[in-house]
């Protein structure tokens, strides 16, 4: 497989000069075979804006429904925040971040239809000098507790409430772990731990960085052939600095009953990010930032493109998920931002086959 980095290289290799005028500036083309069908991307937002200004509801693809407002919190408007050469969306009110005031901010997305097959991804970082929820020091992750400290990405089914009756958190930070678990839904996998029984699905707390950017992704293949049968697939992806972790759980019940369940339906249609923060001793200088919010739904939602700075994902220190412009079984086009336009590209097909360095 070959990656053509410019419209000129595509036109030269195929003797099609029309591509020079047809392809937008910066478009990249991956050619090969076996790519299958591409995803239906419902939302993608790089969080491109002006430092200190309110977040636009209009995203790169799709549109936010509104801000994450919770009646028990003094919610302020989400703002753009400049850090690391780009802008992010704040997780707290900038004007009072130095105060011990619970003022969560975030964004809310409501899909037009219920879904049970979806791929969700986002980036998170703690800017220099600030704290992760629950931490006692800047750029540390030393906070622990038996109750949830931080619901980074909170999914539900409308009408949702502060404590949803059909919810899933991806993930919740609790007791030194990043568990995929909600009040109503706690996915179960079979035999992924040391025993042969049911194991919870989680991200790696040890890989969580309070200094570097964190990429989180979660894929759910949908409902099983029979409710409660553990024959669905869940995939988790986590990347920060030189760590790339990808786990595929092939025998799961994605809708297993959580402590407050069972869920009213085995579907979702809404997510909040930043979702919730609480049970912390201090809010002073707590400031998570979010970007690259991505949601794909439907049968091919797991298909995706990565750009990265080394031949393998495991050897890369930078990894970006970039939405496709077009996708066929033999050709994929996409238009990266400058910081996403890295040397190497990999493709994951809808059946979770990884094609590295294509």
Residue pairs with C-beta under 8 A, 6 or more apart in sequence:
1 30
1 31
1 32
1 33
1 355
1 358
2 31
2 32
2 358
3 28
3 29
3 30
3 31
3 345
3 358
4 10
4 13
4 28
4 29
4 30
4 31
5 28
6 28
7 19
7 20
7 22
7 23
7 27
7 29
8 20
10 16
10 19
10 23
10 29
10 31
11 17
11 18
11 19
11 20
23 29
23 333
24 325
24 335
26 335
26 336
26 341
27 325
27 333
27 334
27 335
28 333
28 334
28 335
28 336
28 341
28 345
29 331
29 332
29 333
30 305
30 331
30 332
30 333
30 334
30 345
30 347
30 358
31 330
31 331
32 330
32 331
32 355
32 358
33 329
33 330
34 329
34 349
34 353
34 355
35 303
35 327
35 328
35 329
35 330
35 331
35 332
35 347
35 349
35 355
36 300
36 303
36 329
36 349
36 350
36 351
37 299
37 300
37 303
37 327
37 329
37 350
38 300
38 303
38 324
38 326
38 327
38 328
38 332
39 119
39 296
39 298
39 300
39 301
39 302
39 303
39 304
39 323
39 324
39 327
39 350
40 296
40 297
40 298
40 300
40 301
41 61
41 62
41 294
41 295
41 296
41 323
41 324
42 61
42 62
42 109
42 111
42 295
42 296
42 297
43 59
43 61
43 62
43 63
43 64
43 109
43 293
43 294
43 295
44 59
44 60
44 61
44 62
44 292
44 293
44 294
44 295
44 323
45 59
45 60
45 61
45 62
45 64
45 89
45 107
45 291
45 292
45 293
46 60
46 86
46 291
46 292
46 337
47 55
47 80
47 86
47 87
47 88
47 89
47 290
47 291
47 292
47 293
48 60
48 86
48 87
48 337
49 55
49 56
49 80
49 87
50 80
50 87
51 80
51 81
51 82
51 87
52 79
52 80
52 81
52 94
53 79
53 80
54 77
54 78
54 79
54 80
55 64
55 67
55 77
55 78
55 79
55 80
55 89
55 107
57 63
57 64
57 65
57 66
58 64
59 293
60 323
61 323
62 109
62 295
64 107
64 108
64 109
65 108
65 109
65 110
65 270
66 107
66 108
67 75
67 77
67 78
67 105
67 106
67 107
67 108
68 75
68 78
68 104
68 105
68 106
68 107
68 108
68 272
68 273
68 274
68 275
69 75
69 108
70 104
70 162
70 276
71 162
72 162
73 102
73 103
73 104
74 93
74 101
74 102
74 103
75 103
75 104
75 105
76 92
76 93
76 95
76 96
76 103
76 105
77 93
77 105
78 89
78 90
78 105
78 106
78 107
79 89
79 90
79 94
79 105
80 87
80 88
80 89
80 90
81 87
81 88
81 89
81 90
81 94
81 127
81 287
81 289
82 88
83 125
83 127
83 128
83 289
84 125
84 127
84 213
85 339
86 291
86 339
87 291
88 125
88 289
88 290
88 291
89 106
89 107
89 289
89 290
89 291
89 293
90 105
90 287
90 289
91 104
91 105
91 106
91 274
91 277
91 287
91 288
91 289
91 290
92 103
92 104
92 105
92 274
92 283
92 286
92 287
92 288
93 101
93 103
93 105
96 103
97 130
97 284
97 285
97 286
97 287
98 284
98 285
99 283
99 284
100 282
100 283
100 284
101 283
102 277
102 278
102 283
103 283
104 274
104 276
104 277
105 274
106 272
106 273
106 274
106 275
106 290
107 272
107 273
107 274
107 290
107 293
108 270
108 271
108 272
109 270
109 271
109 293
109 295
110 158
110 269
110 270
111 269
111 270
111 295
111 297
113 269
113 297
114 157
114 265
114 267
114 268
114 269
115 267
115 268
115 269
115 297
115 298
116 220
116 222
116 223
116 254
116 255
116 266
116 267
116 268
117 220
117 221
117 222
117 297
117 298
117 299
117 301
118 219
118 220
118 268
118 295
118 296
118 297
118 301
119 217
119 218
119 219
119 220
119 294
119 295
119 296
119 297
119 301
119 302
119 304
120 153
120 155
120 170
120 217
120 218
120 219
120 271
120 294
120 295
121 215
121 216
121 217
121 218
121 237
121 292
121 293
121 294
121 295
121 304
121 321
122 153
122 215
122 216
122 273
122 290
122 291
122 292
122 293
122 294
123 213
123 214
123 215
123 216
123 290
123 291
123 292
124 152
124 213
124 214
124 216
124 288
124 289
124 290
125 212
125 213
125 214
125 288
125 289
125 291
126 132
126 139
126 210
126 211
126 287
126 288
126 289
127 287
127 289
128 138
128 139
128 211
129 138
129 139
129 285
130 138
130 139
130 285
130 286
130 287
131 137
131 138
131 139
131 140
131 284
131 285
131 286
131 287
132 139
132 140
132 141
132 143
132 150
132 210
132 286
132 288
133 143
133 149
133 150
133 173
133 277
133 280
133 286
133 288
134 141
134 143
134 144
134 145
134 149
134 150
134 173
134 279
134 280
135 141
135 142
135 143
135 210
135 286
136 142
136 143
136 281
136 282
138 285
139 210
139 211
140 210
141 205
141 208
141 209
141 210
143 149
143 280
144 175
144 176
145 174
145 175
145 279
146 174
146 175
147 174
147 278
147 279
148 169
148 172
148 173
148 174
148 276
148 278
148 279
149 173
149 174
149 277
149 278
149 279
149 280
150 172
150 173
150 275
150 276
150 277
150 288
151 169
151 172
151 173
151 275
151 276
151 277
152 169
152 170
152 171
152 172
152 173
152 216
152 273
152 274
152 275
152 288
153 169
153 170
153 171
153 216
153 218
153 271
153 272
153 273
153 275
154 164
154 167
154 168
154 169
154 182
154 271
154 272
154 273
154 275
154 276
155 167
155 168
155 169
155 170
155 182
155 268
155 270
155 271
155 272
156 164
156 166
156 167
156 168
156 182
156 268
156 269
156 270
156 271
156 272
157 164
157 166
157 167
157 263
157 264
157 265
157 267
157 268
157 269
157 270
158 269
158 270
160 166
160 167
160 270
163 183
163 260
164 182
164 183
164 184
165 183
165 184
165 260
165 263
165 264
166 184
166 185
166 263
166 264
166 265
166 267
166 268
167 182
167 183
167 184
167 185
167 258
167 263
168 180
168 181
168 182
168 184
168 185
168 187
168 268
169 179
169 180
169 181
169 182
169 275
170 180
170 216
170 218
171 178
171 179
171 180
171 181
171 202
171 203
171 216
172 178
172 179
172 180
172 181
172 182
173 205
176 205
177 202
177 205
178 202
178 203
178 204
178 205
178 208
179 186
179 200
179 201
179 202
180 186
180 187
180 200
180 201
180 202
180 203
180 218
180 234
180 236
181 187
181 200
181 258
182 258
182 260
183 258
183 259
183 260
183 261
184 257
184 258
184 260
184 261
184 262
184 263
184 264
185 254
185 255
185 256
185 257
185 258
185 261
185 263
186 200
186 256
186 257
186 258
186 259
186 261
187 200
187 201
187 220
187 234
187 252
187 253
187 254
187 255
187 256
188 198
188 199
188 200
188 201
188 230
188 252
188 253
188 256
189 198
189 199
189 200
189 201
189 230
189 234
189 249
189 251
189 252
190 196
190 197
190 198
190 199
190 230
190 251
190 252
191 197
191 199
191 251
192 199
192 201
192 247
192 249
193 199
198 230
198 256
201 234
201 236
201 249
201 252
202 236
203 216
203 236
203 238
203 245
204 238
204 245
207 238
207 240
207 243
207 245
208 214
208 240
209 240
209 241
212 240
212 241
213 240
214 238
214 239
214 240
215 237
215 238
215 239
215 240
215 292
215 319
215 320
215 321
216 237
216 238
217 235
217 236
217 237
217 238
217 321
218 234
218 235
218 236
218 237
219 233
219 234
219 235
219 236
219 301
219 302
219 352
220 232
220 233
220 234
220 254
221 232
221 233
221 234
221 254
221 302
222 232
222 254
223 232
223 254
223 255
223 266
224 230
224 231
224 232
224 253
225 231
227 255
227 266
228 253
228 256
229 253
230 251
230 252
230 253
231 251
231 252
232 252
232 253
232 254
233 248
233 249
233 250
233 252
233 352
234 248
234 249
234 252
234 254
235 246
235 247
235 248
235 249
235 302
235 352
236 245
236 246
236 247
236 249
237 244
237 245
237 246
238 244
238 245
239 245
239 313
239 316
239 319
241 317
242 315
242 316
242 317
244 313
244 314
244 316
244 319
246 313
246 354
248 352
255 263
255 266
257 263
271 295
273 290
273 293
274 288
274 290
277 283
277 286
280 286
292 320
292 321
294 321
294 323
296 302
296 303
296 304
299 350
300 350
301 350
302 348
302 349
302 350
302 351
302 352
303 327
303 347
303 348
303 349
303 350
304 321
304 347
304 348
305 321
305 322
305 323
305 324
305 332
305 334
305 345
305 346
305 347
306 313
306 319
306 320
306 321
306 322
306 345
306 346
306 347
306 348
307 319
307 320
307 322
307 336
307 340
307 341
307 342
307 344
307 345
308 316
308 318
308 319
308 320
308 342
308 344
308 345
308 346
309 316
309 317
309 318
309 319
309 342
309 343
309 344
310 316
310 317
310 344
311 344
311 356
311 357
312 356
312 357
313 319
313 346
313 354
313 356
316 344
318 342
320 336
320 339
320 340
320 342
322 334
322 335
322 336
322 340
323 334
324 332
324 333
324 334
325 333
325 334
325 335
326 332
326 333
327 333
332 347
336 342
344 356
344 357
345 357
345 358
346 354
346 355
346 356
346 357
346 358
347 354
347 355
347 358
348 354
348 355
349 355
